[in-house]
Amino acid sequence: MNRRRFLGTSLAAAGGAVLAGRGIARATAIPEGSLMQEALETPGAVPQAQIAAARFPEGFLWGTATAAFQVEGAWKEDGKGESIWDRFTHTPGKVKGGTTADVACDQYHLYAQDMALAKRLNQKSYRFSISWPRIQPTGTGAPNMKGIDHYSKFLDTMLEQGLRPFCTIYHWDLPQALEEKGGWPNRDLAGYYADYAGILAKHLGDRITIWAPFNMPWSVAYMGYGVGALAPCRANFDDFLKAAHTLALAQAQALRSIKAASSKATVGSAYGMCPAYPKTDSEADKAAAARYHAMNNVFFLEAAMKGSYPKAFVGEPPFDRMGVRPGDEKIMHAPLDWVGFHYYTRRIVSDASHAQTFSGGGFSGTEIEADPATGRDPYTRFRAEMPTEGPLTESGLEVWPRGMYDLVTQISREYDHPIIEITESGCGYLDAPYEKENGRVPDARRIEWFRQELAELSRAIADGARVRSFHAWSLIDNFEWGNGHTERYGLIYVDYRDQKRTIKDSGLWYGRVAATNRLV
Ligand code: IFM
């Protein structure tokens, strides 16, 4: 059977928690051959009438997100130590195109300009991360005051521009010295990390009220230690299990140390999530999709909210191999004030119980692809695929707006309607300044991507989800990890030769959305 038809059939048939695409709408007055018309005829597309009617509540926080390593550059300035990503990018052959992030977008020096641009786009929230090795060059000990001073000035600038500073404490750049002490599989890192978080809250907590301990902790553990797709590139299943447990302990210990140092602090998360749709309506596939959700989406959320891990494993959970000790439930338990997660794309999940072999795969931006031949690992035993029923972005992720609605409403239901922050969402397209149009960046595909995605977010809000913010990934094009500069996610184009910023058409459009709360 044709793959597209097969997926369509199996999805419609599957009866799990989140399923079924929305029909393709036809509207009048859409110009022939236009991108809008193309979108209408695309599987999974949102009806134009729904987009036109979409509204966001008064006071909704429109924002953008970045991460220190991806934008800052200045890799060894002002006493900064080496991070695992410095080591990775300085290793020949690791980064596509052979670039490094030594300069990246030079935001370390150009932050005032970038915050002014955010204001120009009517932004109200800026999610950024702090580089641990700028604060503690070897990961422990007294803070490097030059690092603190830098972020202090940066925060003042954000506030002057009317931006809410949303701080991610760790977005993947572990001090290399801590990797040499064993990295995240070493349980001691939970304590070092809580000290680091406490330092930040003590010195910067007068201006930061919203903290997310980790960006995508599952990826830190699995892609960094389980399959070696991200720095520090270790591929050992036990290391993955141990790293995951250390991260769960660290998340809770950090929450406590932040709150002890700053009475204004609220703590939540920035988890990477993909709605999981069972491949068929078999009980086995539905159970596999539930395991995917438990492992990839809510593993760390459950740990914080309930002090226990969700049912991600077939049979007895491998607590010994994870290094779980008696009393850890109490340590892990640290209910979050709000729940933050990203949405980029979805997964189709099937049972892989017959497959016992652990195997890796390729990195697709937010997710590791299971090896189709061998399945995933001996415990979770599911196979997760990114379907291609909808179109793919240039960065290779399927466009599936409905996934936003399904994920947001699912998390709302499962966690009793928490306050939700969408911490990242965006798409990779390579559009560049076009000379014939005075250097404009006409990135119509990105505009259409956000229109569709946001219409589905608005529908979730109308249906009761308490979403208070949306952070587009990203304010500016930046260094996309192992893919270097070969992918562009920004609303603002960066010319890496001279650091010139050009607001893309999508940026101008997003600015209007922020001003009107409509998808104009
Ligand atoms: O660039 C990354 C970011 O660091 C984490 N979330 C996904 C983005 C796009 O791949």
Residues whose N, C-alpha, C, O or C-beta is under 5 A from the ligand:
A	BS01	IFM	A67 G365
